[in-house]
Amino acid sequence: MTGAERFIELMGRHIEEEGGPRIAGRLMAVLLLSRDPLSLDDLVERLQVSKASVSTNVRMLELRGVAEKVTIAGDRRDFYQTSWNARDRMIQQMVERARLMTERLEVGLAAVRDEEPEVRERFESLISFVGRACRELECRLEQDFSSGAGEAGSRSHEANVR
């Protein structure tokens, strides 16, 4: 198994472990490894799965901001590539999930009776940890944005659209 094949399978397992379809992770890996946009047929051939499966999962990656559809002059087919801001979109999704977790933990904390200090402490500790993680991710996004880190991704994105 080549390094690329191993990476593709690992990403498939990773997304599956997070509750998503394995094929979505494998597609994400193929797009990350590709310098050029790929057609649905290219993706089907590389992954040896049905066109319907590729189509469904690439749309899911589009909705998550990880992949984007591009056009190539003179070719009527749809092509896909990694979104120029995939990293930022992934971090933003982590922030949103962390915020949601904090809100849900706060509901749990409100349900704990005062005479259960150990349980309260458990909730307070988790709320504090998730809150810090969320703020750290937000700071990272803000630092990258103010340093212009997103601009380089935008330039490479435009170079791939022919």
Kinemage of the C-alpha trace (Angstrom):
@kinemage 1
@onewidth
@group {chain A} dominant
@subgroup {mainchain}
@vectorlist {calphas} color= white
{ca met a 1} P 0.000 0.000 0.000
{ca thr a 2} L 1.397 3.381 -0.999
{ca gly a 3} L 1.518 6.343 1.351
{ca ala a 4} L -1.340 7.978 -0.566
{ca glu a 5} L -3.488 4.838 -0.353
{ca arg a 6} L -2.817 4.601 3.368
{ca phe a 7} L -3.745 8.276 3.849
{ca ile a 8} L -6.980 7.814 1.876
{ca glu a 9} L -8.003 4.860 4.039
{ca leu a 10} L -7.010 6.623 7.269
{ca met a 11} L -9.121 9.671 6.373
{ca gly a 12} L -12.033 7.382 5.563
{ca arg a 13} L -11.750 5.787 8.995
{ca his a 14} L -11.312 9.165 10.659
{ca ile a 15} L -14.531 10.599 9.237
{ca glu a 16} L -16.330 7.331 9.981
{ca glu a 17} L -15.155 7.488 13.610
{ca glu a 18} L -16.669 10.995 13.783
{ca gly a 19} L -20.010 9.611 12.624
{ca gly a 20} L -19.747 10.434 8.932
{ca pro a 21} L -19.611 8.138 5.927
{ca arg a 22} L -16.247 6.531 5.239
{ca ile a 23} L -16.489 7.475 1.567
{ca ala a 24} L -16.658 11.177 2.516
{ca gly a 25} L -13.317 10.883 4.289
{ca arg a 26} L -11.789 8.995 1.404
{ca leu a 27} L -13.055 11.663 -1.025
{ca met a 28} L -11.654 14.404 1.174
{ca ala a 29} L -8.263 12.679 1.128
{ca val a 30} L -8.238 12.293 -2.655
{ca leu a 31} L -9.123 15.965 -3.093
{ca leu a 32} L -6.432 17.013 -0.609
{ca leu a 33} L -3.837 14.956 -2.474
{ca ser a 34} L -4.816 16.257 -5.911
{ca arg a 35} L -3.125 19.293 -7.385
{ca asp a 36} L -5.859 19.677 -10.011
{ca pro a 37} L -9.655 19.590 -9.802
{ca leu a 38} L -11.162 16.137 -10.359
{ca ser a 39} L -14.343 15.126 -12.169
{ca leu a 40} L -16.892 12.726 -10.701
{ca asp a 41} L -15.554 10.102 -13.114
{ca asp a 42} L -12.000 10.704 -11.864
{ca leu a 43} L -13.167 10.260 -8.270
{ca val a 44} L -15.144 7.103 -9.117
{ca glu a 45} L -12.098 5.613 -10.833
{ca arg a 46} L -9.696 6.465 -8.008
{ca leu a 47} L -11.943 5.165 -5.225
{ca gln a 48} L -13.603 2.286 -7.096
{ca val a 49} L -17.069 3.177 -5.772
{ca ser a 50} L -20.354 4.045 -7.461
{ca lys a 51} L -20.938 7.407 -9.099
{ca ala a 52} L -24.043 7.877 -6.922
{ca ser a 53} L -21.961 7.410 -3.767
{ca val a 54} L -19.329 9.885 -4.949
{ca ser a 55} L -21.979 12.409 -5.978
{ca thr a 56} L -23.829 12.186 -2.651
{ca asn a 57} L -20.697 12.447 -0.543
{ca val a 58} L -19.002 15.202 -2.530
{ca arg a 59} L -22.188 17.269 -2.082
{ca met a 60} L -21.939 16.669 1.664
{ca leu a 61} L -18.317 17.875 1.591
{ca glu a 62} L -19.468 20.951 -0.338
{ca leu a 63} L -22.082 21.711 2.323
{ca arg a 64} L -19.407 21.426 5.018
{ca gly a 65} L -17.175 23.802 3.102
{ca val a 66} L -14.413 21.259 2.552
{ca ala a 67} L -14.891 20.783 -1.202
{ca glu a 68} L -16.090 23.059 -3.957
{ca lys a 69} L -17.347 22.626 -7.483
{ca val a 70} L -15.303 24.341 -10.197
{ca thr a 71} L -15.540 24.598 -13.955
{ca ile a 72} L -12.926 24.079 -16.598
{ca ala a 73} L -13.283 26.032 -19.830
{ca gly a 74} L -14.435 23.824 -22.691
{ca asp a 75} L -15.528 20.947 -20.434
{ca arg a 76} L -19.176 20.605 -19.450
{ca arg a 77} L -18.492 18.228 -16.565
{ca asp a 78} L -18.435 19.289 -12.925
{ca phe a 79} L -15.036 19.216 -11.245
{ca tyr a 80} L -14.233 19.292 -7.541
{ca gln a 81} L -11.313 20.449 -5.465
{ca thr a 82} L -10.535 21.223 -1.858
{ca ser a 83} L -12.072 24.556 -0.895
{ca trp a 84} L -9.571 27.386 -0.632
{ca asn a 85} L -10.808 28.048 2.923
{ca ala a 86} L -11.340 24.437 4.012
{ca arg a 87} L -9.087 24.838 7.044
{ca asp a 88} L -10.946 27.888 8.314
{ca arg a 89} L -14.306 26.238 7.678
{ca met a 90} L -13.219 23.145 9.626
{ca ile a 91} L -12.024 25.258 12.549
{ca gln a 92} L -15.250 27.275 12.495
{ca gln a 93} L -17.246 24.036 12.641
{ca met a 94} L -15.182 22.935 15.653
{ca val a 95} L -15.939 26.276 17.343
{ca glu a 96} L -19.652 25.887 16.643
{ca arg a 97} L -19.645 22.333 18.023
{ca ala a 98} L -17.745 23.493 21.117
{ca arg a 99} L -20.254 26.300 21.700
{ca leu a 100} L -23.127 23.855 21.365
{ca met a 101} L -21.429 21.461 23.797
{ca thr a 102} L -20.985 24.323 26.292
{ca glu a 103} L -24.662 25.262 26.020
{ca arg a 104} L -25.692 21.662 26.606
{ca leu a 105} L -23.329 21.268 29.537
{ca glu a 106} L -24.789 24.414 31.078
{ca val a 107} L -28.265 22.840 30.833
{ca gly a 108} L -26.847 19.810 32.621
{ca leu a 109} L -25.244 21.991 35.275
{ca ala a 110} L -28.564 23.731 35.918
{ca ala a 111} L -30.134 20.310 36.524
{ca val a 112} L -27.599 19.386 39.245
{ca arg a 113} L -28.805 19.836 42.795
{ca asp a 114} L -26.810 22.023 45.188
{ca glu a 115} L -26.199 19.076 47.500
{ca glu a 116} L -24.123 17.334 44.820
{ca pro a 117} L -20.898 19.418 44.747
{ca glu a 118} L -18.838 16.677 43.062
{ca val a 119} L -21.264 16.526 40.156
{ca arg a 120} L -21.372 20.350 39.899
{ca glu a 121} L -17.582 20.431 39.857
{ca arg a 122} L -17.516 17.874 37.025
{ca phe a 123} L -19.831 20.057 34.915
{ca glu a 124} L -17.991 23.271 35.775
{ca ser a 125} L -14.657 21.695 34.851
{ca leu a 126} L -15.969 20.501 31.489
{ca ile a 127} L -17.613 23.865 30.748
{ca ser a 128} L -14.357 25.628 31.566
{ca phe a 129} L -12.274 23.280 29.408
{ca val a 130} L -14.582 23.418 26.378
{ca gly a 131} L -14.863 27.203 26.721
{ca arg a 132} L -11.063 27.592 26.738
{ca ala a 133} L -10.730 25.311 23.709
{ca cys a 134} L -13.381 27.323 21.875
{ca arg a 135} L -11.667 30.640 22.661
{ca glu a 136} L -8.304 29.230 21.558
{ca leu a 137} L -9.740 28.134 18.228
{ca glu a 138} L -11.398 31.525 17.735
{ca cys a 139} L -8.113 33.294 18.514
{ca arg a 140} L -6.321 31.108 16.000
{ca leu a 141} L -8.835 31.972 13.291
{ca glu a 142} L -8.572 35.673 14.097
{ca gln a 143} L -4.748 35.587 14.088
{ca asp a 144} L -4.664 33.780 10.756
{ca phe a 145} L -7.150 36.219 9.250
{ca ser a 146} L -5.308 39.323 10.467
{ca ser a 147} L -1.947 37.929 9.312
{ca gly a 148} L -3.321 37.301 5.818
{ca ala a 149} L -2.895 33.510 6.002
{ca gly a 150} L -6.195 33.020 4.162
{ca glu a 151} L -5.046 35.109 1.194
{ca ala a 152} L -2.455 32.569 0.054
{ca gly a 153} L -5.161 29.909 -0.059
{ca ser a 154} L -7.318 32.207 -2.140
{ca arg a 155} L -4.531 32.739 -4.667
{ca ser a 156} L -3.862 29.006 -5.035
{ca his a 157} L -7.611 28.426 -5.431
{ca glu a 158} L -7.809 30.861 -8.318
{ca ala a 159} L -4.831 29.203 -9.987
{ca asn a 160} L -6.735 25.900 -10.055
{ca val a 161} L -9.809 27.286 -11.799
{ca arg a 162} L -8.992 27.262 -15.488
